[in-house]
Amino acid sequence: MDQRPRFDAKYHVGIEQVDTEHRQLFAIAGRVYDALGETGAAADGIARAAIAELLDYTTTHFANEEALMAAAAYPELAGHRELHRHLLSRARDMEMRVEFDAQYVPLELNRFIASWLVEHIQDNDRKFGDFVTGRG
């Protein structure tokens, strides 16, 4: 990823709580992006803290989103839940690489975060938004 991740209208799914949480995820991802560009003795600690914040908020967001899906009787909940588990697993793997590998590649991590946010929101969360709003 060559740019700091930014939320814009193309990521709206039409569910206020989900859109608000997506905005927050993009803000945290932006902080990760900024942290990975840091240099100096504190840089690794700053990056680790930003990544931990992203994973913590993502876990909360996924739980909230799944609860909304259950309440709406979303027929693709099981598959979506599995996507969430897979994304968290990949994100934790990246976190471990940053934690234990001094040679981690910031560009690779930034690309992963950006593709995870963009692709998951546009390809999967949008389907849920369409279901709830009657667009799909």
GROMACS elastic network, one bead per residue, 0.5 to 0.9 nm:
[ bonds ]
;  ai    aj funct       b0    kb
    1     4     6  0.77310   500
    1     5     6  0.84016   500
    1   107     6  0.64381   500
    1   108     6  0.78524   500
    1   109     6  0.87518   500
    1   110     6  0.57447   500
    1   112     6  0.82979   500
    1   113     6  0.88410   500
    1   114     6  0.69156   500
    1   115     6  0.85837   500
    2   107     6  0.80190   500
    2   110     6  0.84195   500
    2   111     6  0.82399   500
    3     6     6  0.85964   500
    3    33     6  0.84544   500
    3   110     6  0.89342   500
    4    29     6  0.80459   500
    4    30     6  0.55773   500
    4    31     6  0.86491   500
    4    33     6  0.60599   500
    4    34     6  0.76320   500
    4   110     6  0.84930   500
    4   114     6  0.86988   500
    5    26     6  0.61340   500
    5    27     6  0.78074   500
    5    29     6  0.64888   500
    5    30     6  0.54585   500
    5    33     6  0.76873   500
    5   110     6  0.86472   500
    5   113     6  0.85625   500
    5   114     6  0.63223   500
    5   117     6  0.89408   500
    6    23     6  0.82950   500
    6    26     6  0.58566   500
    6    27     6  0.72433   500
    6    29     6  0.85280   500
    6    30     6  0.71541   500
    7    10     6  0.80908   500
    7    11     6  0.66649   500
    7    12     6  0.87648   500
    7    22     6  0.76576   500
    7    23     6  0.57916   500
    7    24     6  0.87954   500
    7    25     6  0.87602   500
    7    26     6  0.57964   500
    7    27     6  0.78483   500
    8    11     6  0.59080   500
    8    12     6  0.74984   500
    8    23     6  0.83724   500
    9    12     6  0.53874   500
   10    13     6  0.84390   500
   10   122     6  0.80005   500
   11    19     6  0.77762   500
   11    22     6  0.80869   500
   11    23     6  0.89127   500
   11   118     6  0.74850   500
   11   121     6  0.64424   500
   11   122     6  0.63422   500
   11   126     6  0.80820   500
   12    15     6  0.78607   500
   12    16     6  0.87610   500
   12    18     6  0.85128   500
   12    19     6  0.57809   500
   12    22     6  0.84387   500
   12   121     6  0.83433   500
   12   122     6  0.85455   500
   12   126     6  0.76738   500
   12   129     6  0.85852   500
   13    16     6  0.82446   500
   13    18     6  0.73714   500
   13    19     6  0.63843   500
   13   121     6  0.77293   500
   13   122     6  0.80952   500
   13   125     6  0.66270   500
   13   127     6  0.80391   500
   13   128     6  0.76757   500
   13   130     6  0.72857   500
   14    18     6  0.79730   500
   14    19     6  0.69987   500
   14   126     6  0.80350   500
   14   129     6  0.54676   500
   14   130     6  0.76002   500
   14   132     6  0.83241   500
   14   133     6  0.70094   500
   15    18     6  0.54135   500
   15    19     6  0.60133   500
   15    20     6  0.85406   500
   15   128     6  0.89260   500
   15   129     6  0.61052   500
   15   132     6  0.78385   500
   15   133     6  0.79650   500
   16    19     6  0.51495   500
   16    20     6  0.60332   500
   16    21     6  0.85601   500
   17    20     6  0.51408   500
   17    21     6  0.61838   500
   17    22     6  0.85658   500
   17    64     6  0.87880   500
   17    65     6  0.85680   500
   18    21     6  0.51206   500
   18    22     6  0.60497   500
   18    23     6  0.86070   500
   18    61     6  0.79781   500
   18    64     6  0.83045   500
   18    65     6  0.67551   500
   18    68     6  0.89924   500
   18   125     6  0.86719   500
   18   129     6  0.88123   500
   19    23     6  0.62045   500
   19    24     6  0.86890   500
   20    23     6  0.51423   500
   20    24     6  0.64440   500
   20    25     6  0.87945   500
   21    25     6  0.62071   500
   21    26     6  0.86930   500
   21    57     6  0.87736   500
   21    58     6  0.89453   500
   21    61     6  0.64851   500
   22    26     6  0.62367   500
   22    27     6  0.85860   500
   22    61     6  0.82058   500
   22   117     6  0.82962   500
   22   121     6  0.82123   500
   23    26     6  0.51841   500
   23    27     6  0.62508   500
   23    28     6  0.87506   500
   24    28     6  0.62047   500
   24    29     6  0.84780   500
   24    57     6  0.84429   500
   25    28     6  0.51449   500
   25    29     6  0.60092   500
   25    30     6  0.84744   500
   25    54     6  0.69564   500
   25    57     6  0.72229   500
   25    58     6  0.70674   500
   25    61     6  0.85218   500
   25   117     6  0.80453   500
   26    30     6  0.60395   500
   26    31     6  0.86485   500
   26   114     6  0.86827   500
   26   117     6  0.76758   500
   27    30     6  0.50259   500
   27    31     6  0.64644   500
   27    32     6  0.88381   500
   28    32     6  0.63406   500
   28    33     6  0.86397   500
   28    50     6  0.72243   500
   28    51     6  0.84336   500
   28    53     6  0.72218   500
   28    54     6  0.58108   500
   28    57     6  0.85085   500
   29    33     6  0.61816   500
   29    34     6  0.86140   500
   29    50     6  0.80348   500
   29    51     6  0.81118   500
   29    54     6  0.66118   500
   29   110     6  0.82643   500
   29   113     6  0.69360   500
   29   114     6  0.78660   500
   29   117     6  0.88816   500
   30    34     6  0.61827   500
   30    35     6  0.85139   500
   31    35     6  0.59619   500
   31    36     6  0.85222   500
   31    47     6  0.87032   500
   31    50     6  0.63415   500
   31    51     6  0.87186   500
   31    54     6  0.89520   500
   32    36     6  0.60945   500
   32    37     6  0.86866   500
   32    46     6  0.85102   500
   32    47     6  0.62669   500
   32    48     6  0.85819   500
   32    49     6  0.85273   500
   32    50     6  0.50313   500
   32    51     6  0.60238   500
   32    53     6  0.88217   500
   32    54     6  0.77666   500
   32   110     6  0.78847   500
   33    36     6  0.53244   500
   33    37     6  0.66489   500
   33    47     6  0.84877   500
   33    50     6  0.87355   500
   33   106     6  0.81554   500
   33   107     6  0.89213   500
   33   109     6  0.87359   500
   33   110     6  0.62729   500
   34    37     6  0.52871   500
   34    38     6  0.68124   500
   34    47     6  0.84205   500
   35    38     6  0.52453   500
   35    39     6  0.87245   500
   35    43     6  0.69266   500
   35    44     6  0.83006   500
   35    45     6  0.89605   500
   35    46     6  0.57442   500
   35    48     6  0.85247   500
   35    49     6  0.88087   500
   35    50     6  0.68397   500
   35    51     6  0.89595   500
   36    39     6  0.82066   500
   36    43     6  0.73400   500
   36    44     6  0.79349   500
   36    46     6  0.79236   500
   36    47     6  0.54974   500
   36    50     6  0.88825   500
   36   106     6  0.57855   500
   36   107     6  0.84695   500
   36   109     6  0.88677   500
   36   110     6  0.83604   500
   37    43     6  0.80948   500
   37    47     6  0.86519   500
   37   106     6  0.77824   500
   38    42     6  0.81810   500
   38    43     6  0.51567   500
   38    44     6  0.81941   500
   38    46     6  0.78744   500
   38    47     6  0.80052   500
   39    42     6  0.73843   500
   39    43     6  0.51364   500
   39    44     6  0.82432   500
   40    43     6  0.54752   500
   40    44     6  0.83585   500
   41    44     6  0.73233   500
   41    45     6  0.83632   500
   42    45     6  0.54232   500
   42    46     6  0.62247   500
   42    47     6  0.87653   500
   43    46     6  0.51315   500
   43    47     6  0.61946   500
   43    48     6  0.86188   500
   44    47     6  0.51198   500
   44    48     6  0.60933   500
   44    49     6  0.85929   500
   44    98     6  0.81200   500
   44    99     6  0.82190   500
   44   102     6  0.83801   500
   45    48     6  0.50759   500
   45    49     6  0.61147   500
   45    50     6  0.85748   500
   46    49     6  0.52400   500
   46    50     6  0.62250   500
   46    51     6  0.86754   500
   47    50     6  0.51712   500
   47    51     6  0.61575   500
   47    52     6  0.85585   500
   47    98     6  0.81115   500
   48    51     6  0.51754   500
   48    52     6  0.60746   500
   48    53     6  0.85851   500
   48    95     6  0.74819   500
   48    98     6  0.70188   500
   48    99     6  0.66876   500
   49    52     6  0.50808   500
   49    53     6  0.61657   500
   49    54     6  0.86635   500
   50    53     6  0.50960   500
   50    54     6  0.62804   500
   50    55     6  0.87792   500
   51    54     6  0.50216   500
   51    55     6  0.62485   500
   51    56     6  0.85679   500
   51    91     6  0.88852   500
   51    95     6  0.66098   500
   51    98     6  0.88487   500
   52    55     6  0.51619   500
   52    56     6  0.60604   500
   52    57     6  0.85836   500
   52    95     6  0.75720   500
   53    56     6  0.51214   500
   53    57     6  0.61298   500
   53    58     6  0.83933   500
   54    57     6  0.53219   500
   54    58     6  0.59364   500
   54    59     6  0.85751   500
   55    59     6  0.61215   500
   55    60     6  0.86902   500
   55    88     6  0.75099   500
   55    91     6  0.72039   500
   55    92     6  0.75359   500
   55    95     6  0.85904   500
   56    59     6  0.53128   500
   56    60     6  0.65368   500
   56    61     6  0.87695   500
   57    60     6  0.50723   500
   57    61     6  0.60436   500
   57    62     6  0.85651   500
   58    62     6  0.60049   500
   58    63     6  0.85100   500
   58    88     6  0.79505   500
   59    62     6  0.52867   500
   59    63     6  0.63081   500
   59    64     6  0.87122   500
   59    84     6  0.87611   500
   59    88     6  0.75848   500
   60    63     6  0.52312   500
   60    64     6  0.62232   500
   60    65     6  0.86110   500
   61    64     6  0.50720   500
   61    65     6  0.60079   500
   61    66     6  0.84998   500
   62    65     6  0.50411   500
   62    66     6  0.60300   500
   62    67     6  0.85230   500
   62    81     6  0.81004   500
   62    84     6  0.66205   500
   62    85     6  0.89995   500
   63    66     6  0.51790   500
   63    67     6  0.61937   500
   63    68     6  0.87222   500
   63    81     6  0.89890   500
   64    67     6  0.51249   500
   64    68     6  0.63232   500
   64    69     6  0.86905   500
   65    68     6  0.51146   500
   65    69     6  0.62195   500
   65    70     6  0.86715   500
   65   125     6  0.89663   500
   66    70     6  0.61146   500
   66    71     6  0.85558   500
   66    77     6  0.69960   500
   66    80     6  0.80439   500
   66    81     6  0.68131   500
   67    70     6  0.50744   500
   67    71     6  0.61556   500
   67    72     6  0.86012   500
   68    71     6  0.50711   500
   68    72     6  0.61753   500
   68    73     6  0.85768   500
   68    74     6  0.85844   500
   69    72     6  0.50794   500
   69    73     6  0.60674   500
   69    74     6  0.50863   500
   69    75     6  0.84122   500
   69    76     6  0.84745   500
   69    77     6  0.61800   500
   69   128     6  0.74976   500
   69   132     6  0.88411   500
   70    74     6  0.61304   500
   70    75     6  0.87487   500
   70    77     6  0.69057   500
   71    74     6  0.77335   500
   72    75     6  0.88393   500
   72   131     6  0.88246   500
   72   132     6  0.71129   500
   73    76     6  0.87878   500
   73    77     6  0.79525   500
   74    77     6  0.55667   500
   74   128     6  0.72434   500
   74   131     6  0.74501   500
   74   132     6  0.82146   500
   75    78     6  0.78046   500
   75    79     6  0.89415   500
   76    79     6  0.55226   500
   76    80     6  0.61122   500
   76    81     6  0.85841   500
   76   128     6  0.82569   500
   77    80     6  0.50185   500
   77    81     6  0.59193   500
   77    82     6  0.85407   500
   77   128     6  0.89521   500
   78    81     6  0.51064   500
   78    82     6  0.63123   500
   78    83     6  0.87683   500
   79    82     6  0.50721   500
   79    83     6  0.63282   500
   79    84     6  0.87507   500
   80    84     6  0.63048   500
   80    85     6  0.87509   500
   80   124     6  0.74067   500
   80   125     6  0.85071   500
   81    84     6  0.50565   500
   81    85     6  0.63551   500
   81    86     6  0.87316   500
   82    85     6  0.50344   500
   82    86     6  0.62061   500
   82    87     6  0.86217   500
   83    86     6  0.50894   500
   83    87     6  0.61411   500
   83    88     6  0.85930   500
   83   120     6  0.86092   500
   83   124     6  0.88789   500
   84    87     6  0.51228   500
   84    88     6  0.61342   500
   84    89     6  0.85205   500
   85    88     6  0.51887   500
   85    89     6  0.61057   500
   85    90     6  0.86785   500
   86    89     6  0.50673   500
   86    90     6  0.62561   500
   86    91     6  0.85621   500
   87    90     6  0.51489   500
   87    91     6  0.60303   500
   87    92     6  0.85313   500
   87   116     6  0.73755   500
   88    92     6  0.59841   500
   88    93     6  0.84418   500
   89    92     6  0.51594   500
   89    93     6  0.61927   500
   89    94     6  0.87148   500
   90    93     6  0.50069   500
   90    94     6  0.63121   500
   90    95     6  0.86425   500
   90   112     6  0.89462   500
   91    94     6  0.50711   500
   91    95     6  0.61720   500
   91    96     6  0.86890   500
   91   109     6  0.89363   500
   91   112     6  0.82691   500
   91   113     6  0.80809   500
   92    96     6  0.61572   500
   92    97     6  0.85758   500
   93    96     6  0.51358   500
   93    97     6  0.62940   500
   93    98     6  0.87535   500
   94    97     6  0.50247   500
   94    98     6  0.63120   500
   94    99     6  0.85879   500
   94   104     6  0.88392   500
   94   109     6  0.68229   500
   94   112     6  0.86975   500
   95    98     6  0.51548   500
   95    99     6  0.60873   500
   95   100     6  0.86703   500
   95   109     6  0.88811   500
   96   100     6  0.59631   500
   96   101     6  0.78062   500
   97   100     6  0.54572   500
   97   101     6  0.52145   500
   97   102     6  0.82416   500
   97   103     6  0.86574   500
   97   104     6  0.62503   500
   97   105     6  0.89998   500
   98   101     6  0.55127   500
   98   102     6  0.68882   500
   98   103     6  0.80208   500
   98   104     6  0.55142   500
   98   105     6  0.82008   500
   98   106     6  0.86385   500
   98   109     6  0.88095   500
   99   102     6  0.76079   500
   99   104     6  0.86842   500
  100   103     6  0.88877   500
  100   104     6  0.85693   500
  101   104     6  0.55227   500
  104   107     6  0.89986   500
  104   108     6  0.83356   500
  104   109     6  0.83416   500
  105   108     6  0.54029   500
  105   109     6  0.65553   500
  105   110     6  0.88280   500
  106   109     6  0.51240   500
  106   110     6  0.60909   500
  106   111     6  0.85587   500
  107   110     6  0.50923   500
  107   111     6  0.61129   500
  107   112     6  0.85647   500
  108   111     6  0.51466   500
  108   112     6  0.61789   500
  108   113     6  0.87202   500
  109   112     6  0.50509   500
  109   113     6  0.62234   500
  109   114     6  0.86034   500
  110   113     6  0.51709   500
  110   114     6  0.61023   500
  110   115     6  0.85041   500
  111   114     6  0.51711   500
  111   115     6  0.59761   500
  111   116     6  0.82652   500
  112   115     6  0.52869   500
  112   116     6  0.58471   500
  112   117     6  0.84886   500
  113   116     6  0.50708   500
  113   117     6  0.61008   500
  113   118     6  0.84551   500
  114   117     6  0.52678   500
  114   118     6  0.59252   500
  114   119     6  0.81502   500
  115   118     6  0.51321   500
  115   119     6  0.54575   500
  115   120     6  0.77017   500
  116   119     6  0.55518   500
  116   120     6  0.56489   500
  116   121     6  0.80900   500
  117   120     6  0.54649   500
  117   121     6  0.59186   500
  117   122     6  0.83322   500
  118   121     6  0.53885   500
  118   122     6  0.59303   500
  118   123     6  0.81485   500
  119   122     6  0.52430   500
  119   123     6  0.55223   500
  119   124     6  0.75743   500
  120   123     6  0.53587   500
  120   124     6  0.52062   500
  120   125     6  0.63663   500
  120   126     6  0.85206   500
  121   124     6  0.56274   500
  121   126     6  0.60439   500
  121   127     6  0.89158   500
  122   125     6  0.63056   500
  122   126     6  0.54670   500
  122   127     6  0.82079   500
  123   126     6  0.61584   500
  123   127     6  0.70148   500
  124   127     6  0.54247   500
  124   128     6  0.69981   500
  125   128     6  0.51876   500
  125   129     6  0.63643   500
  125   130     6  0.86860   500
  126   130     6  0.60621   500
  126   131     6  0.85000   500
  127   130     6  0.50401   500
  127   131     6  0.61464   500
  127   132     6  0.87129   500
  127   135     6  0.89433   500
  127   136     6  0.70777   500
  128   132     6  0.62163   500
  128   133     6  0.85463   500
  128   136     6  0.85828   500
  129   132     6  0.52024   500
  129   133     6  0.60103   500
  129   134     6  0.82156   500
  129   135     6  0.79373   500
  129   136     6  0.83313   500
  130   133     6  0.52443   500
  130   134     6  0.56577   500
  131   134     6  0.52450   500
  131   135     6  0.63299   500
  131   136     6  0.52837   500
  132   135     6  0.77594   500
  132   136     6  0.83719   500
  133   136     6  0.78415   500
